[in-house]
Amino acid sequence: MTPEELYHYDVNGYLLIEDAIAPDYLIYLNERLDVWEKRALQDFRALPESANPEVRYDDILNQEPSLLDLVVNPKVLPYIDEMVDRPRLKSTWVTFKWNGGRTVAHSNHTPSVTHNFYHFNGRIHHNLFQVFYAMRDIHPGEGGLQVIPGSHKANYPSPSEDVLKDMYVEIPMKAGSVLLFTHDMRHASLNTTDKVRRTIIFTYCPGVIANSFGGDALYQRLFEDAPEGSWLKYLLRIPHGFLETYPKPKERCTATMK
């Protein structure tokens, strides 16, 4: 990371990178997500009127092979390697938000927990690093992530949302761009338009942390199929406690986007 990127990320808690997905790959992924959106629309119509107008499919990587190259996206991998200690893929999902679809404000950060986002010996560390892809343009009001910059370093408990509402910043995104952010930063989203917001989210964590769902063997099939010595195989390994289960690649980035 450049000194400018490090300063921006350390102070704000996020970094926006445009053109993170190659144009041809973006077209291909959206064609695959068209299929998922048709399914999501059926699931959405089955929701009660009082439900949040959003459909989310967890563990999408095991269900949609086209996403595999995103795990080791060369535009993102150097940031993962630099800001996550012995990184590993933790969870993946795709979301579709209709008008009124929201994600309530939340974060991992509390001032009393010292093992979340922190800076030590000249390096940023994460327990949960978010990689948030916009698959369509997200203009203001279309469900872009709303964040409170710097909230990952707050020294006091978060007050009520009514008090915080003027502190949020909405981040518009171009299709194919990615927002990297610490889950310790307070964030939310709300789609107020008739356009369906389509996003893919991957999370990465240190190898000592367990998967969000699916148990230790969540990615075992993909791990076994991944090339030996690759970053893909390394990031798909099982949680290891304090005993590593697969060696870290010597090369910083060996992936190529299709």
C-alpha positions in Angstrom: 0.0 0.0 0.0 1.2 3.5 -0.7 1.7 6.0 2.2 -1.4 7.8 0.9 -3.6 4.7 1.0 -2.3 3.7 4.4 -3.1 7.1 5.8 -6.6 7.2 4.2 -7.5 3.8 5.4 -6.1 4.2 8.9 -8.0 7.4 9.4 -11.3 6.6 7.6 -11.5 2.8 7.9 -12.2 2.2 4.2 -10.7 2.5 0.7 -12.5 2.6 -2.6 -10.8 1.0 -5.7 -12.4 1.5 -9.1 -12.1 -1.0 -12.0 -11.3 -3.8 -9.6 -13.0 -6.4 -11.9 -11.9 -6.7 -15.5 -14.7 -5.6 -18.0 -15.1 -9.1 -19.6 -15.2 -10.8 -16.2 -17.7 -8.3 -14.9 -20.0 -9.0 -17.9 -19.7 -12.7 -17.3 -20.4 -12.4 -13.5 -23.4 -10.3 -14.1 -24.8 -12.8 -16.6 -24.5 -15.4 -13.8 -26.0 -13.1 -11.3 -29.0 -12.5 -13.6 -29.9 -16.1 -12.9 -29.6 -15.6 -9.2 -31.6 -12.4 -9.3 -34.5 -14.3 -11.0 -34.4 -16.8 -8.2 -34.1 -13.9 -5.7 -37.2 -12.2 -7.1 -39.2 -15.3 -6.5 -38.0 -15.6 -3.0 -38.6 -11.8 -2.5 -42.2 -12.2 -3.6 -42.7 -14.9 -1.1 -41.7 -12.7 1.8 -44.3 -11.1 4.0 -45.1 -7.4 3.4 -43.4 -6.6 6.7 -40.1 -8.2 5.8 -37.0 -6.3 4.8 -37.0 -6.3 0.9 -33.7 -8.0 0.6 -32.6 -11.5 -0.5 -29.2 -12.7 0.6 -27.6 -16.0 -0.4 -24.8 -17.1 2.0 -21.9 -19.3 1.1 -22.3 -18.2 -2.5 -18.8 -19.4 -3.4 -19.7 -23.0 -3.0 -22.8 -22.5 -5.2 -21.4 -20.3 -7.9 -18.1 -21.4 -9.4 -17.8 -18.2 -11.5 -16.9 -16.3 -8.4 -13.8 -18.3 -7.6 -11.4 -15.9 -9.3 -12.6 -13.1 -7.0 -11.1 -14.9 -4.0 -7.6 -14.0 -5.3 -8.4 -10.8 -7.2 -5.0 -9.3 -8.0 -6.4 -5.8 -7.4 -7.4 -6.8 -3.9 -5.0 -9.5 -2.8 -2.1 -7.2 -1.9 -4.4 -5.3 0.6 -5.5 -8.6 2.1 -2.0 -9.8 2.5 -0.8 -6.5 4.0 -3.7 -5.9 6.5 -4.7 -9.4 7.6 -2.3 -11.6 9.5 -2.0 -15.0 7.8 -5.3 -14.3 5.9 -8.0 -16.8 5.1 -11.4 -16.5 3.4 -14.1 -16.5 6.1 -17.5 -16.0 4.4 -19.1 -15.1 1.0 -22.5 -13.9 0.0 -24.5 -12.1 -2.6 -27.3 -9.6 -1.9 -30.2 -8.2 -3.8 -31.9 -5.1 -2.3 -35.2 -3.7 -3.6 -36.7 -0.4 -2.7 -36.6 -0.1 1.1 -34.1 -2.8 1.5 -31.8 -2.0 4.3 -28.9 -3.2 6.4 -29.2 -1.9 9.9 -26.2 0.0 11.3 -23.7 -2.2 13.0 -20.0 -2.8 13.6 -17.7 -5.2 15.5 -16.1 -2.3 17.3 -16.5 -1.5 21.0 -14.0 0.6 22.9 -13.5 -2.1 25.5 -12.5 -4.8 23.0 -8.8 -4.4 22.2 -8.4 -7.2 19.7 -10.4 -5.6 16.8 -9.0 -3.1 14.4 -5.6 -1.8 15.6 -2.2 -0.6 14.5 0.9 -2.2 15.9 4.5 -2.1 14.9 3.8 0.0 11.8 1.1 -2.4 10.5 -2.7 -2.3 10.3 -4.4 -5.5 11.6 -7.9 -6.8 11.1 -10.0 -9.5 12.6 -12.6 -9.0 9.9 -11.8 -7.4 6.6 -14.7 -6.7 4.2 -14.4 -6.8 0.4 -17.6 -5.3 -1.0 -18.1 -5.4 -4.8 -20.6 -3.3 -6.7 -21.9 -5.3 -9.6 -24.0 -2.4 -10.9 -23.5 1.3 -10.6 -24.7 2.4 -7.2 -25.7 6.1 -7.2 -26.8 8.1 -4.2 -29.9 6.5 -2.7 -29.5 3.2 -4.4 -28.2 1.3 -1.4 -24.6 2.4 -1.3 -22.8 1.7 1.9 -23.3 4.4 4.5 -20.3 4.7 6.9 -19.1 6.8 9.8 -15.5 7.4 8.9 -13.1 6.9 11.8 -15.7 5.1 13.9 -13.5 2.0 14.0 -11.2 4.0 16.4 -14.0 5.4 18.7 -13.1 5.5 22.4 -16.7 5.7 23.6 -19.7 3.4 23.1 -22.0 4.2 20.1 -25.0 6.4 21.0 -28.4 6.0 19.4 -28.8 6.2 15.6 -30.8 9.4 15.9 -27.7 11.1 17.3 -25.5 9.6 14.6 -27.5 10.1 11.5 -25.7 13.3 10.5 -22.3 11.6 10.7 -22.9 9.0 8.0 -21.3 9.3 4.6 -22.8 7.4 1.6 -20.3 5.9 -0.8 -21.4 5.8 -4.5 -19.7 3.0 -6.5 -19.2 2.2 -10.2 -19.9 -1.3 -11.4 -16.8 -3.4 -11.0 -15.4 -1.3 -8.1 -14.7 -2.6 -4.7 -14.9 -1.1 -1.2 -12.4 -2.4 1.3 -13.3 -1.7 4.9 -12.8 -2.8 8.4 -16.0 -4.3 9.9 -15.1 -2.3 13.1 -16.3 0.8 11.2 -20.0 1.6 11.8 -21.9 1.0 8.6 -25.4 0.6 7.1 -27.3 0.8 3.8 -30.7 1.7 2.5 -32.1 1.5 -1.1 -34.6 4.3 -1.7 -35.0 3.7 -5.5 -36.7 1.2 -7.8 -33.3 -0.1 -8.9 -32.2 -3.5 -7.5 -28.9 -3.2 -5.7 -26.6 -6.1 -6.6 -23.5 -6.7 -4.5 -21.0 -9.5 -3.7 -19.3 -9.5 -0.3 -16.3 -11.6 0.7 -14.8 -11.4 4.2 -11.3 -12.3 5.2 -9.9 -13.0 8.7 -6.7 -14.3 10.4 -6.3 -18.1 10.1 -7.1 -18.6 13.8 -10.7 -17.5 13.4 -13.4 -20.0 12.5 -15.9 -19.7 9.5 -19.1 -17.9 9.9 -21.1 -20.9 8.8 -20.5 -24.4 7.5 -17.8 -25.5 9.9 -14.1 -26.0 9.4 -14.5 -27.9 6.1 -16.6 -25.2 4.4 -14.2 -24.8 1.5 -12.7 -28.3 1.6 -13.8 -29.3 -1.9 -12.6 -26.0 -3.4 -9.3 -26.3 -1.4 -8.6 -29.8 -2.8 -9.2 -28.6 -6.4 -7.0 -25.5 -6.1 -3.5 -25.6 -7.5 -0.7 -26.6 -5.1 1.3 -23.6 -3.8 -1.3 -21.1 -4.9 -2.8 -18.2 -3.1 -6.2 -19.7 -3.8 -5.4 -22.9 -1.9 -3.9 -20.9 1.0 -6.9 -18.7 1.4 -9.3 -21.7 1.3 -7.6 -23.7 4.0 -9.4 -24.7 7.2 -9.1 -22.6 10.4 -5.9 -23.6 12.1 -5.9 -22.3 15.7 -2.2 -21.7 16.2 -1.1 -24.5 14.0 -0.9 -23.7 10.3 -2.5 -26.2 7.9 -1.0 -25.0 4.6 2.1 -22.9 3.8 1.7 -19.3 2.8 2.8 -18.7 -0.8 6.1 -16.9 -1.3 4.7 -14.8 -4.1 2.6 -11.9 -3.1 0.1 -12.3 -5.9 0.0 -15.2 -8.4 -3.6 -14.8 -9.6 -4.8 -13.5 -13.0 -8.4 -12.3 -13.6 -10.3 -14.0 -16.5 
